[in-house]
Structures are given as structure tokens and as C-alpha cells.
């Protein structure tokens, strides 16, 4: 097994710029655990939560559940300068920027700096911390409609 480029850790400190939450289209794919946390936070049952805050999206033939966005592409939970469900936010949000696509090479990581001003500054995250985020994604995968059929109204799929 080869040594990852982040063997000695990576620097990242969130600058609270909100670029990852606002102004550009994107997807926040959810796991079953994400839905459970968020529906409890919003005090809704599953079907209410899915109908109000989620949409189905087809990405390369996979149908997944993503949070909805406002017309300006802000996350549906963005309100008054911050995340209204911050303590319950999805794993995708909590683990940013330590996603597999950002960690496949030094170039991928450094390219992320163009989008995220917190990359390569501030706190040093150890290899162990980074790999913990990657492992959490493996044990808490995104919902795949082929495995777990979903019922979401007003979706894109």
C-alpha cells in the first residue's frame, strides 16, 4: 500500500466564507443517518422532511437524495448568515474538505484552494483524522435508490 500524500497531515481551517454552502449549484447527498439526525432536529417525520427539504437527483445513473437549494443556490438550511442545522448537519458538510476526490492527489488538494480559502492554512489535521473522515463515509454511505427505494416529491430524478 502506498503512502498517501497527506502522510504528514494537511492544513485546513474553515474561514466561514460559506462558499461551500451558497451561490453555486451542487449536491449535498444524504445518508440514512443524516436524514434521521435532520428530521429529529426539525421535529418532522421522515416523509415530511423528505418532501420539504430533499430532492432526488440522477448522477451518472445513480439516483440519490440531496438537500434542496434556494433559487440563488444557497443550501435550503442556510439562513441569516449561517447554517440553521449546524449541530445536525450532514456528514458531507461535517467532513468537508476531507472528501475522497479532494484527497486523491496533492494536485487535487491544492486545486481546492481556488474554491476554499481555508485550504492549506491554519490547523494541521493528522493523517489519522483525515482517514477517520474517509472511514465515516464508508460506514455511512449515501443513499442509493436502487438499494433503498425512496419517496421524495418534487425531485429532479
Beta strands, then each sheet from edge to edge (+ up, - down):
strand 1: 10-12
strand 2: 54-59
strand 3: 62-67
strand 4: 78-79
strand 5: 82-83
strand 6: 119-125
sheet 1: 1+ 6-
sheet 2: 2+ 3-
sheet 3: 4+ 5-
end
